Amino acid sequence: MEAFLNISLAFPTVVFSFMLAVMVVYWLIALLGLAEIELLDNLALPDSDGLQLEGLAGLLMRLGLAGIPLTIILTALVFFCWLISYYAAYLLSPLLGVGLLRYLLGAGIAVGAFLAAVPLTSLVLRPVRALLRKAAPPASKSLLGQVGVVRSPSVTAQQGYVWVEDGGAGLTLQVRSATAGAEFQRGTRVVLIEYVYDMNLYRVVGEDEFKG
């Protein structure tokens, strides 16, 4: 246990230990229902059609992770970074030493752990993506043309949620703006015009634009 703590709380593993602790706290809060968390839920990999994403988001989409909630991707990625970093630090502990040398080698381990964790995350989560697509409810054609009210802070081509009246408790649906550059603020009325099956979301336009 002492060796485990020493490695987990030492550079470079401590970086991923902190990130993993944050993700654990997030999931505990979400599972216990202690708070309504929408910040990360509103962040998702958008449909790649017509979009040129850079950095980590673009890499994850090229690895086939589009459509998986970002919270799941981040949790898996951080976990594998931590796991690889921990065992690398454990195996290379005689070489790490102290002082500047430790930080230089530790930085190399951290970078290597991240580079190895990205494809590993893709490999593990691709079956999850398939399960999510099978579990996603079929598009309800009756919803197309329905008016929804923006529930998230905004709706853009990359993120957003709306609430739609369905005669019962209402539906909260993931949506994207159908018009490049268009943004709808919370409370704006929009119309569902297209269902994107692969992403399990709807494209929307403003109510005024829909009415012409």
PyMOL CGO cylinders between C-alpha atoms (Angstrom):
from pymol import cmd
from pymol.cgo import CYLINDER

trace = [
    CYLINDER, 0.00, 0.00, 0.00, 2.83, 2.38, 0.83, 0.3, 1, 1, 1, 1, 1, 1,
    CYLINDER, 2.83, 2.38, 0.83, 4.48, 1.78, -2.54, 0.3, 1, 1, 1, 1, 1, 1,
    CYLINDER, 4.48, 1.78, -2.54, 1.14, 2.31, -4.28, 0.3, 1, 1, 1, 1, 1, 1,
    CYLINDER, 1.14, 2.31, -4.28, 0.59, 5.65, -2.56, 0.3, 1, 1, 1, 1, 1, 1,
    CYLINDER, 0.59, 5.65, -2.56, 4.17, 6.75, -3.15, 0.3, 1, 1, 1, 1, 1, 1,
    CYLINDER, 4.17, 6.75, -3.15, 3.85, 6.20, -6.89, 0.3, 1, 1, 1, 1, 1, 1,
    CYLINDER, 3.85, 6.20, -6.89, 0.27, 7.50, -7.18, 0.3, 1, 1, 1, 1, 1, 1,
    CYLINDER, 0.27, 7.50, -7.18, 1.12, 10.72, -5.36, 0.3, 1, 1, 1, 1, 1, 1,
    CYLINDER, 1.12, 10.72, -5.36, 4.46, 11.34, -7.07, 0.3, 1, 1, 1, 1, 1, 1,
    CYLINDER, 4.46, 11.34, -7.07, 5.16, 12.95, -10.42, 0.3, 1, 1, 1, 1, 1, 1,
    CYLINDER, 5.16, 12.95, -10.42, 4.11, 12.08, -13.08, 0.3, 1, 1, 1, 1, 1, 1,
    CYLINDER, 4.11, 12.08, -13.08, 1.34, 9.74, -11.88, 0.3, 1, 1, 1, 1, 1, 1,
    CYLINDER, 1.34, 9.74, -11.88, -0.03, 12.34, -9.46, 0.3, 1, 1, 1, 1, 1, 1,
    CYLINDER, -0.03, 12.34, -9.46, -1.22, 14.42, -12.43, 0.3, 1, 1, 1, 1, 1, 1,
    CYLINDER, -1.22, 14.42, -12.43, -3.47, 11.63, -13.64, 0.3, 1, 1, 1, 1, 1, 1,
    CYLINDER, -3.47, 11.63, -13.64, -4.39, 10.67, -10.06, 0.3, 1, 1, 1, 1, 1, 1,
    CYLINDER, -4.39, 10.67, -10.06, -5.85, 14.15, -9.57, 0.3, 1, 1, 1, 1, 1, 1,
    CYLINDER, -5.85, 14.15, -9.57, -7.73, 14.02, -12.88, 0.3, 1, 1, 1, 1, 1, 1,
    CYLINDER, -7.73, 14.02, -12.88, -9.07, 10.55, -12.07, 0.3, 1, 1, 1, 1, 1, 1,
    CYLINDER, -9.07, 10.55, -12.07, -10.24, 11.75, -8.65, 0.3, 1, 1, 1, 1, 1, 1,
    CYLINDER, -10.24, 11.75, -8.65, -12.14, 14.60, -10.33, 0.3, 1, 1, 1, 1, 1, 1,
    CYLINDER, -12.14, 14.60, -10.33, -13.90, 12.16, -12.65, 0.3, 1, 1, 1, 1, 1, 1,
    CYLINDER, -13.90, 12.16, -12.65, -14.79, 9.85, -9.74, 0.3, 1, 1, 1, 1, 1, 1,
    CYLINDER, -14.79, 9.85, -9.74, -16.29, 12.77, -7.82, 0.3, 1, 1, 1, 1, 1, 1,
    CYLINDER, -16.29, 12.77, -7.82, -18.24, 13.79, -10.94, 0.3, 1, 1, 1, 1, 1, 1,
    CYLINDER, -18.24, 13.79, -10.94, -19.76, 10.32, -11.35, 0.3, 1, 1, 1, 1, 1, 1,
    CYLINDER, -19.76, 10.32, -11.35, -20.55, 10.02, -7.62, 0.3, 1, 1, 1, 1, 1, 1,
    CYLINDER, -20.55, 10.02, -7.62, -22.41, 13.33, -7.68, 0.3, 1, 1, 1, 1, 1, 1,
    CYLINDER, -22.41, 13.33, -7.68, -24.24, 12.34, -10.85, 0.3, 1, 1, 1, 1, 1, 1,
    CYLINDER, -24.24, 12.34, -10.85, -25.18, 8.86, -9.56, 0.3, 1, 1, 1, 1, 1, 1,
    CYLINDER, -25.18, 8.86, -9.56, -26.31, 10.12, -6.15, 0.3, 1, 1, 1, 1, 1, 1,
    CYLINDER, -26.31, 10.12, -6.15, -28.32, 12.90, -7.73, 0.3, 1, 1, 1, 1, 1, 1,
    CYLINDER, -28.32, 12.90, -7.73, -26.85, 15.48, -5.39, 0.3, 1, 1, 1, 1, 1, 1,
    CYLINDER, -26.85, 15.48, -5.39, -26.70, 18.06, -8.16, 0.3, 1, 1, 1, 1, 1, 1,
    CYLINDER, -26.70, 18.06, -8.16, -27.94, 18.51, -11.70, 0.3, 1, 1, 1, 1, 1, 1,
    CYLINDER, -27.94, 18.51, -11.70, -24.84, 18.42, -13.85, 0.3, 1, 1, 1, 1, 1, 1,
    CYLINDER, -24.84, 18.42, -13.85, -25.18, 19.75, -17.39, 0.3, 1, 1, 1, 1, 1, 1,
    CYLINDER, -25.18, 19.75, -17.39, -21.77, 21.28, -18.09, 0.3, 1, 1, 1, 1, 1, 1,
    CYLINDER, -21.77, 21.28, -18.09, -20.04, 18.18, -19.43, 0.3, 1, 1, 1, 1, 1, 1,
    CYLINDER, -20.04, 18.18, -19.43, -23.26, 16.64, -20.73, 0.3, 1, 1, 1, 1, 1, 1,
    CYLINDER, -23.26, 16.64, -20.73, -23.60, 19.60, -23.08, 0.3, 1, 1, 1, 1, 1, 1,
    CYLINDER, -23.60, 19.60, -23.08, -20.12, 18.92, -24.46, 0.3, 1, 1, 1, 1, 1, 1,
    CYLINDER, -20.12, 18.92, -24.46, -20.18, 16.18, -27.04, 0.3, 1, 1, 1, 1, 1, 1,
    CYLINDER, -20.18, 16.18, -27.04, -18.33, 15.31, -30.19, 0.3, 1, 1, 1, 1, 1, 1,
    CYLINDER, -18.33, 15.31, -30.19, -20.38, 16.87, -32.98, 0.3, 1, 1, 1, 1, 1, 1,
    CYLINDER, -20.38, 16.87, -32.98, -21.37, 15.31, -36.26, 0.3, 1, 1, 1, 1, 1, 1,
    CYLINDER, -21.37, 15.31, -36.26, -18.29, 15.39, -38.47, 0.3, 1, 1, 1, 1, 1, 1,
    CYLINDER, -18.29, 15.39, -38.47, -20.19, 16.38, -41.63, 0.3, 1, 1, 1, 1, 1, 1,
    CYLINDER, -20.19, 16.38, -41.63, -18.87, 19.72, -42.77, 0.3, 1, 1, 1, 1, 1, 1,
    CYLINDER, -18.87, 19.72, -42.77, -16.74, 20.22, -39.68, 0.3, 1, 1, 1, 1, 1, 1,
    CYLINDER, -16.74, 20.22, -39.68, -12.97, 20.24, -39.50, 0.3, 1, 1, 1, 1, 1, 1,
    CYLINDER, -12.97, 20.24, -39.50, -12.10, 19.64, -35.86, 0.3, 1, 1, 1, 1, 1, 1,
    CYLINDER, -12.10, 19.64, -35.86, -8.58, 19.99, -34.57, 0.3, 1, 1, 1, 1, 1, 1,
    CYLINDER, -8.58, 19.99, -34.57, -6.75, 18.71, -31.52, 0.3, 1, 1, 1, 1, 1, 1,
    CYLINDER, -6.75, 18.71, -31.52, -8.06, 15.97, -29.25, 0.3, 1, 1, 1, 1, 1, 1,
    CYLINDER, -8.06, 15.97, -29.25, -11.69, 16.22, -30.46, 0.3, 1, 1, 1, 1, 1, 1,
    CYLINDER, -11.69, 16.22, -30.46, -10.67, 15.70, -34.07, 0.3, 1, 1, 1, 1, 1, 1,
    CYLINDER, -10.67, 15.70, -34.07, -8.38, 12.82, -33.12, 0.3, 1, 1, 1, 1, 1, 1,
    CYLINDER, -8.38, 12.82, -33.12, -11.11, 11.06, -31.13, 0.3, 1, 1, 1, 1, 1, 1,
    CYLINDER, -11.11, 11.06, -31.13, -13.56, 11.41, -34.00, 0.3, 1, 1, 1, 1, 1, 1,
    CYLINDER, -13.56, 11.41, -34.00, -11.04, 9.89, -36.41, 0.3, 1, 1, 1, 1, 1, 1,
    CYLINDER, -11.04, 9.89, -36.41, -10.65, 7.02, -33.95, 0.3, 1, 1, 1, 1, 1, 1,
    CYLINDER, -10.65, 7.02, -33.95, -14.36, 6.27, -34.19, 0.3, 1, 1, 1, 1, 1, 1,
    CYLINDER, -14.36, 6.27, -34.19, -15.57, 7.72, -30.88, 0.3, 1, 1, 1, 1, 1, 1,
    CYLINDER, -15.57, 7.72, -30.88, -18.14, 10.18, -32.24, 0.3, 1, 1, 1, 1, 1, 1,
    CYLINDER, -18.14, 10.18, -32.24, -21.51, 9.69, -30.59, 0.3, 1, 1, 1, 1, 1, 1,
    CYLINDER, -21.51, 9.69, -30.59, -20.12, 8.57, -27.22, 0.3, 1, 1, 1, 1, 1, 1,
    CYLINDER, -20.12, 8.57, -27.22, -20.77, 11.00, -24.32, 0.3, 1, 1, 1, 1, 1, 1,
    CYLINDER, -20.77, 11.00, -24.32, -17.68, 13.06, -23.62, 0.3, 1, 1, 1, 1, 1, 1,
    CYLINDER, -17.68, 13.06, -23.62, -17.80, 12.19, -19.93, 0.3, 1, 1, 1, 1, 1, 1,
    CYLINDER, -17.80, 12.19, -19.93, -17.34, 8.50, -20.75, 0.3, 1, 1, 1, 1, 1, 1,
    CYLINDER, -17.34, 8.50, -20.75, -14.48, 9.24, -23.16, 0.3, 1, 1, 1, 1, 1, 1,
    CYLINDER, -14.48, 9.24, -23.16, -12.69, 11.46, -20.62, 0.3, 1, 1, 1, 1, 1, 1,
    CYLINDER, -12.69, 11.46, -20.62, -13.14, 8.93, -17.81, 0.3, 1, 1, 1, 1, 1, 1,
    CYLINDER, -13.14, 8.93, -17.81, -11.72, 6.06, -19.88, 0.3, 1, 1, 1, 1, 1, 1,
    CYLINDER, -11.72, 6.06, -19.88, -8.89, 8.20, -21.25, 0.3, 1, 1, 1, 1, 1, 1,
    CYLINDER, -8.89, 8.20, -21.25, -7.85, 9.47, -17.81, 0.3, 1, 1, 1, 1, 1, 1,
    CYLINDER, -7.85, 9.47, -17.81, -8.06, 5.97, -16.33, 0.3, 1, 1, 1, 1, 1, 1,
    CYLINDER, -8.06, 5.97, -16.33, -5.78, 4.46, -18.97, 0.3, 1, 1, 1, 1, 1, 1,
    CYLINDER, -5.78, 4.46, -18.97, -3.37, 7.40, -18.67, 0.3, 1, 1, 1, 1, 1, 1,
    CYLINDER, -3.37, 7.40, -18.67, -3.21, 6.80, -14.93, 0.3, 1, 1, 1, 1, 1, 1,
    CYLINDER, -3.21, 6.80, -14.93, -2.80, 3.03, -15.31, 0.3, 1, 1, 1, 1, 1, 1,
    CYLINDER, -2.80, 3.03, -15.31, -0.01, 3.27, -17.88, 0.3, 1, 1, 1, 1, 1, 1,
    CYLINDER, -0.01, 3.27, -17.88, 1.74, 6.07, -15.99, 0.3, 1, 1, 1, 1, 1, 1,
    CYLINDER, 1.74, 6.07, -15.99, 1.56, 4.13, -12.71, 0.3, 1, 1, 1, 1, 1, 1,
    CYLINDER, 1.56, 4.13, -12.71, 3.12, 0.94, -14.06, 0.3, 1, 1, 1, 1, 1, 1,
    CYLINDER, 3.12, 0.94, -14.06, 5.70, 2.84, -16.11, 0.3, 1, 1, 1, 1, 1, 1,
    CYLINDER, 5.70, 2.84, -16.11, 6.76, 4.75, -12.99, 0.3, 1, 1, 1, 1, 1, 1,
    CYLINDER, 6.76, 4.75, -12.99, 6.79, 1.50, -11.01, 0.3, 1, 1, 1, 1, 1, 1,
    CYLINDER, 6.79, 1.50, -11.01, 9.00, -0.31, -13.53, 0.3, 1, 1, 1, 1, 1, 1,
    CYLINDER, 9.00, -0.31, -13.53, 11.29, 2.66, -14.12, 0.3, 1, 1, 1, 1, 1, 1,
    CYLINDER, 11.29, 2.66, -14.12, 11.48, 3.85, -10.51, 0.3, 1, 1, 1, 1, 1, 1,
    CYLINDER, 11.48, 3.85, -10.51, 15.19, 2.98, -10.21, 0.3, 1, 1, 1, 1, 1, 1,
    CYLINDER, 15.19, 2.98, -10.21, 15.89, 5.32, -13.13, 0.3, 1, 1, 1, 1, 1, 1,
    CYLINDER, 15.89, 5.32, -13.13, 13.73, 8.24, -12.08, 0.3, 1, 1, 1, 1, 1, 1,
    CYLINDER, 13.73, 8.24, -12.08, 16.03, 9.50, -9.35, 0.3, 1, 1, 1, 1, 1, 1,
    CYLINDER, 16.03, 9.50, -9.35, 15.35, 12.93, -7.86, 0.3, 1, 1, 1, 1, 1, 1,
    CYLINDER, 15.35, 12.93, -7.86, 15.43, 16.56, -8.88, 0.3, 1, 1, 1, 1, 1, 1,
    CYLINDER, 15.43, 16.56, -8.88, 15.46, 17.71, -12.49, 0.3, 1, 1, 1, 1, 1, 1,
    CYLINDER, 15.46, 17.71, -12.49, 16.12, 14.24, -13.91, 0.3, 1, 1, 1, 1, 1, 1,
    CYLINDER, 16.12, 14.24, -13.91, 12.95, 12.90, -12.29, 0.3, 1, 1, 1, 1, 1, 1,
    CYLINDER, 12.95, 12.90, -12.29, 10.83, 15.66, -13.81, 0.3, 1, 1, 1, 1, 1, 1,
    CYLINDER, 10.83, 15.66, -13.81, 12.34, 15.21, -17.26, 0.3, 1, 1, 1, 1, 1, 1,
    CYLINDER, 12.34, 15.21, -17.26, 11.82, 11.45, -17.28, 0.3, 1, 1, 1, 1, 1, 1,
    CYLINDER, 11.82, 11.45, -17.28, 8.44, 11.87, -15.60, 0.3, 1, 1, 1, 1, 1, 1,
    CYLINDER, 8.44, 11.87, -15.60, 7.30, 14.27, -18.32, 0.3, 1, 1, 1, 1, 1, 1,
    CYLINDER, 7.30, 14.27, -18.32, 8.32, 11.68, -20.91, 0.3, 1, 1, 1, 1, 1, 1,
    CYLINDER, 8.32, 11.68, -20.91, 6.30, 9.03, -19.08, 0.3, 1, 1, 1, 1, 1, 1,
    CYLINDER, 6.30, 9.03, -19.08, 3.26, 11.33, -18.94, 0.3, 1, 1, 1, 1, 1, 1,
    CYLINDER, 3.26, 11.33, -18.94, 3.41, 12.07, -22.67, 0.3, 1, 1, 1, 1, 1, 1,
    CYLINDER, 3.41, 12.07, -22.67, 3.96, 8.42, -23.50, 0.3, 1, 1, 1, 1, 1, 1,
    CYLINDER, 3.96, 8.42, -23.50, 1.06, 7.39, -21.26, 0.3, 1, 1, 1, 1, 1, 1,
    CYLINDER, 1.06, 7.39, -21.26, -1.27, 9.79, -23.04, 0.3, 1, 1, 1, 1, 1, 1,
    CYLINDER, -1.27, 9.79, -23.04, -0.17, 8.68, -26.51, 0.3, 1, 1, 1, 1, 1, 1,
    CYLINDER, -0.17, 8.68, -26.51, -0.71, 5.04, -25.56, 0.3, 1, 1, 1, 1, 1, 1,
    CYLINDER, -0.71, 5.04, -25.56, -4.02, 5.72, -23.80, 0.3, 1, 1, 1, 1, 1, 1,
    CYLINDER, -4.02, 5.72, -23.80, -5.71, 7.37, -26.80, 0.3, 1, 1, 1, 1, 1, 1,
    CYLINDER, -5.71, 7.37, -26.80, -5.79, 4.30, -29.09, 0.3, 1, 1, 1, 1, 1, 1,
    CYLINDER, -5.79, 4.30, -29.09, -6.48, 2.06, -26.09, 0.3, 1, 1, 1, 1, 1, 1,
    CYLINDER, -6.48, 2.06, -26.09, -9.50, 4.19, -25.20, 0.3, 1, 1, 1, 1, 1, 1,
    CYLINDER, -9.50, 4.19, -25.20, -10.71, 3.93, -28.78, 0.3, 1, 1, 1, 1, 1, 1,
    CYLINDER, -10.71, 3.93, -28.78, -10.29, 0.14, -28.76, 0.3, 1, 1, 1, 1, 1, 1,
    CYLINDER, -10.29, 0.14, -28.76, -12.26, -0.27, -25.53, 0.3, 1, 1, 1, 1, 1, 1,
    CYLINDER, -12.26, -0.27, -25.53, -15.04, 2.22, -26.28, 0.3, 1, 1, 1, 1, 1, 1,
    CYLINDER, -15.04, 2.22, -26.28, -15.85, 1.26, -29.86, 0.3, 1, 1, 1, 1, 1, 1,
    CYLINDER, -15.85, 1.26, -29.86, -18.05, -1.66, -28.69, 0.3, 1, 1, 1, 1, 1, 1,
    CYLINDER, -18.05, -1.66, -28.69, -19.72, 0.80, -26.28, 0.3, 1, 1, 1, 1, 1, 1,
    CYLINDER, -19.72, 0.80, -26.28, -20.53, 3.05, -29.23, 0.3, 1, 1, 1, 1, 1, 1,
    CYLINDER, -20.53, 3.05, -29.23, -22.18, 0.13, -31.00, 0.3, 1, 1, 1, 1, 1, 1,
    CYLINDER, -22.18, 0.13, -31.00, -24.24, -0.66, -27.90, 0.3, 1, 1, 1, 1, 1, 1,
    CYLINDER, -24.24, -0.66, -27.90, -25.33, 2.96, -27.53, 0.3, 1, 1, 1, 1, 1, 1,
    CYLINDER, -25.33, 2.96, -27.53, -26.45, 3.05, -31.15, 0.3, 1, 1, 1, 1, 1, 1,
    CYLINDER, -26.45, 3.05, -31.15, -28.48, -0.14, -30.68, 0.3, 1, 1, 1, 1, 1, 1,
    CYLINDER, -28.48, -0.14, -30.68, -29.99, 1.15, -27.44, 0.3, 1, 1, 1, 1, 1, 1,
    CYLINDER, -29.99, 1.15, -27.44, -30.90, 4.52, -28.92, 0.3, 1, 1, 1, 1, 1, 1,
    CYLINDER, -30.90, 4.52, -28.92, -34.64, 4.77, -29.49, 0.3, 1, 1, 1, 1, 1, 1,
    CYLINDER, -34.64, 4.77, -29.49, -35.73, 5.01, -33.12, 0.3, 1, 1, 1, 1, 1, 1,
    CYLINDER, -35.73, 5.01, -33.12, -36.48, 8.45, -34.40, 0.3, 1, 1, 1, 1, 1, 1,
    CYLINDER, -36.48, 8.45, -34.40, -40.04, 9.50, -33.88, 0.3, 1, 1, 1, 1, 1, 1,
    CYLINDER, -40.04, 9.50, -33.88, -41.21, 10.95, -37.18, 0.3, 1, 1, 1, 1, 1, 1,
    CYLINDER, -41.21, 10.95, -37.18, -43.95, 12.81, -35.34, 0.3, 1, 1, 1, 1, 1, 1,
    CYLINDER, -43.95, 12.81, -35.34, -41.30, 14.94, -33.63, 0.3, 1, 1, 1, 1, 1, 1,
    CYLINDER, -41.30, 14.94, -33.63, -40.08, 16.42, -36.90, 0.3, 1, 1, 1, 1, 1, 1,
    CYLINDER, -40.08, 16.42, -36.90, -41.67, 19.80, -37.29, 0.3, 1, 1, 1, 1, 1, 1,
    CYLINDER, -41.67, 19.80, -37.29, -42.32, 20.08, -33.56, 0.3, 1, 1, 1, 1, 1, 1,
    CYLINDER, -42.32, 20.08, -33.56, -41.37, 23.22, -31.66, 0.3, 1, 1, 1, 1, 1, 1,
    CYLINDER, -41.37, 23.22, -31.66, -38.86, 22.97, -28.84, 0.3, 1, 1, 1, 1, 1, 1,
    CYLINDER, -38.86, 22.97, -28.84, -37.54, 25.43, -26.28, 0.3, 1, 1, 1, 1, 1, 1,
    CYLINDER, -37.54, 25.43, -26.28, -33.78, 25.71, -25.80, 0.3, 1, 1, 1, 1, 1, 1,
    CYLINDER, -33.78, 25.71, -25.80, -32.90, 24.29, -22.37, 0.3, 1, 1, 1, 1, 1, 1,
    CYLINDER, -32.90, 24.29, -22.37, -29.09, 24.49, -22.48, 0.3, 1, 1, 1, 1, 1, 1,
    CYLINDER, -29.09, 24.49, -22.48, -27.30, 27.87, -22.26, 0.3, 1, 1, 1, 1, 1, 1,
    CYLINDER, -27.30, 27.87, -22.26, -27.25, 27.88, -26.06, 0.3, 1, 1, 1, 1, 1, 1,
    CYLINDER, -27.25, 27.88, -26.06, -27.67, 25.69, -29.13, 0.3, 1, 1, 1, 1, 1, 1,
    CYLINDER, -27.67, 25.69, -29.13, -24.93, 25.76, -31.75, 0.3, 1, 1, 1, 1, 1, 1,
    CYLINDER, -24.93, 25.76, -31.75, -23.61, 23.44, -34.46, 0.3, 1, 1, 1, 1, 1, 1,
    CYLINDER, -23.61, 23.44, -34.46, -21.54, 21.71, -31.76, 0.3, 1, 1, 1, 1, 1, 1,
    CYLINDER, -21.54, 21.71, -31.76, -23.83, 21.41, -28.73, 0.3, 1, 1, 1, 1, 1, 1,
    CYLINDER, -23.83, 21.41, -28.73, -27.23, 22.02, -27.22, 0.3, 1, 1, 1, 1, 1, 1,
    CYLINDER, -27.23, 22.02, -27.22, -30.44, 20.61, -25.72, 0.3, 1, 1, 1, 1, 1, 1,
    CYLINDER, -30.44, 20.61, -25.72, -34.10, 21.54, -26.14, 0.3, 1, 1, 1, 1, 1, 1,
    CYLINDER, -34.10, 21.54, -26.14, -37.29, 20.64, -24.30, 0.3, 1, 1, 1, 1, 1, 1,
    CYLINDER, -37.29, 20.64, -24.30, -40.23, 19.45, -26.41, 0.3, 1, 1, 1, 1, 1, 1,
    CYLINDER, -40.23, 19.45, -26.41, -43.82, 19.10, -25.26, 0.3, 1, 1, 1, 1, 1, 1,
    CYLINDER, -43.82, 19.10, -25.26, -45.07, 15.54, -25.89, 0.3, 1, 1, 1, 1, 1, 1,
    CYLINDER, -45.07, 15.54, -25.89, -48.35, 15.57, -24.01, 0.3, 1, 1, 1, 1, 1, 1,
    CYLINDER, -48.35, 15.57, -24.01, -46.72, 14.15, -20.89, 0.3, 1, 1, 1, 1, 1, 1,
    CYLINDER, -46.72, 14.15, -20.89, -43.69, 15.13, -18.87, 0.3, 1, 1, 1, 1, 1, 1,
    CYLINDER, -43.69, 15.13, -18.87, -41.96, 16.46, -21.98, 0.3, 1, 1, 1, 1, 1, 1,
    CYLINDER, -41.96, 16.46, -21.98, -38.79, 15.35, -23.74, 0.3, 1, 1, 1, 1, 1, 1,
    CYLINDER, -38.79, 15.35, -23.74, -35.25, 16.70, -23.43, 0.3, 1, 1, 1, 1, 1, 1,
    CYLINDER, -35.25, 16.70, -23.43, -33.51, 16.15, -26.76, 0.3, 1, 1, 1, 1, 1, 1,
    CYLINDER, -33.51, 16.15, -26.76, -29.96, 16.66, -27.94, 0.3, 1, 1, 1, 1, 1, 1,
    CYLINDER, -29.96, 16.66, -27.94, -29.90, 19.04, -30.89, 0.3, 1, 1, 1, 1, 1, 1,
    CYLINDER, -29.90, 19.04, -30.89, -27.56, 20.94, -33.20, 0.3, 1, 1, 1, 1, 1, 1,
    CYLINDER, -27.56, 20.94, -33.20, -28.13, 24.08, -35.22, 0.3, 1, 1, 1, 1, 1, 1,
    CYLINDER, -28.13, 24.08, -35.22, -28.81, 23.22, -38.85, 0.3, 1, 1, 1, 1, 1, 1,
    CYLINDER, -28.81, 23.22, -38.85, -27.39, 26.54, -40.01, 0.3, 1, 1, 1, 1, 1, 1,
    CYLINDER, -27.39, 26.54, -40.01, -23.63, 27.08, -39.79, 0.3, 1, 1, 1, 1, 1, 1,
    CYLINDER, -23.63, 27.08, -39.79, -22.84, 29.91, -37.39, 0.3, 1, 1, 1, 1, 1, 1,
    CYLINDER, -22.84, 29.91, -37.39, -26.38, 30.14, -36.04, 0.3, 1, 1, 1, 1, 1, 1,
    CYLINDER, -26.38, 30.14, -36.04, -26.76, 30.20, -32.25, 0.3, 1, 1, 1, 1, 1, 1,
    CYLINDER, -26.76, 30.20, -32.25, -29.95, 30.06, -30.20, 0.3, 1, 1, 1, 1, 1, 1,
    CYLINDER, -29.95, 30.06, -30.20, -29.97, 31.23, -26.58, 0.3, 1, 1, 1, 1, 1, 1,
    CYLINDER, -29.97, 31.23, -26.58, -31.79, 29.60, -23.67, 0.3, 1, 1, 1, 1, 1, 1,
    CYLINDER, -31.79, 29.60, -23.67, -35.55, 30.07, -23.97, 0.3, 1, 1, 1, 1, 1, 1,
    CYLINDER, -35.55, 30.07, -23.97, -35.54, 30.47, -27.77, 0.3, 1, 1, 1, 1, 1, 1,
    CYLINDER, -35.54, 30.47, -27.77, -38.16, 28.52, -29.70, 0.3, 1, 1, 1, 1, 1, 1,
    CYLINDER, -38.16, 28.52, -29.70, -36.74, 26.27, -32.43, 0.3, 1, 1, 1, 1, 1, 1,
    CYLINDER, -36.74, 26.27, -32.43, -38.16, 23.65, -34.80, 0.3, 1, 1, 1, 1, 1, 1,
    CYLINDER, -38.16, 23.65, -34.80, -36.89, 20.08, -35.26, 0.3, 1, 1, 1, 1, 1, 1,
    CYLINDER, -36.89, 20.08, -35.26, -36.27, 19.54, -38.96, 0.3, 1, 1, 1, 1, 1, 1,
    CYLINDER, -36.27, 19.54, -38.96, -33.95, 16.52, -39.22, 0.3, 1, 1, 1, 1, 1, 1,
    CYLINDER, -33.95, 16.52, -39.22, -33.00, 13.46, -37.16, 0.3, 1, 1, 1, 1, 1, 1,
    CYLINDER, -33.00, 13.46, -37.16, -29.36, 12.30, -37.29, 0.3, 1, 1, 1, 1, 1, 1,
    CYLINDER, -29.36, 12.30, -37.29, -29.47, 8.59, -36.46, 0.3, 1, 1, 1, 1, 1, 1,
    CYLINDER, -29.47, 8.59, -36.46, -25.72, 8.04, -35.96, 0.3, 1, 1, 1, 1, 1, 1,
    CYLINDER, -25.72, 8.04, -35.96, -25.53, 10.81, -33.36, 0.3, 1, 1, 1, 1, 1, 1,
    CYLINDER, -25.53, 10.81, -33.36, -29.03, 10.34, -31.88, 0.3, 1, 1, 1, 1, 1, 1,
    CYLINDER, -29.03, 10.34, -31.88, -29.77, 14.04, -32.19, 0.3, 1, 1, 1, 1, 1, 1,
    CYLINDER, -29.77, 14.04, -32.19, -31.94, 16.50, -34.11, 0.3, 1, 1, 1, 1, 1, 1,
    CYLINDER, -31.94, 16.50, -34.11, -31.01, 19.47, -36.25, 0.3, 1, 1, 1, 1, 1, 1,
    CYLINDER, -31.01, 19.47, -36.25, -33.03, 22.60, -35.62, 0.3, 1, 1, 1, 1, 1, 1,
    CYLINDER, -33.03, 22.60, -35.62, -33.75, 26.02, -37.07, 0.3, 1, 1, 1, 1, 1, 1,
    CYLINDER, -33.75, 26.02, -37.07, -35.33, 29.06, -35.49, 0.3, 1, 1, 1, 1, 1, 1,
    CYLINDER, -35.33, 29.06, -35.49, -39.12, 29.12, -35.41, 0.3, 1, 1, 1, 1, 1, 1,
    CYLINDER, -39.12, 29.12, -35.41, -39.22, 32.37, -37.36, 0.3, 1, 1, 1, 1, 1, 1,
    CYLINDER, -39.22, 32.37, -37.36, -36.91, 30.95, -40.04, 0.3, 1, 1, 1, 1, 1, 1,
    CYLINDER, -36.91, 30.95, -40.04, -39.02, 27.79, -40.28, 0.3, 1, 1, 1, 1, 1, 1,
    CYLINDER, -39.02, 27.79, -40.28, -42.21, 29.81, -40.80, 0.3, 1, 1, 1, 1, 1, 1,
    CYLINDER, -42.21, 29.81, -40.80, -40.45, 31.86, -43.46, 0.3, 1, 1, 1, 1, 1, 1,
]
cmd.load_cgo(trace, "trace")
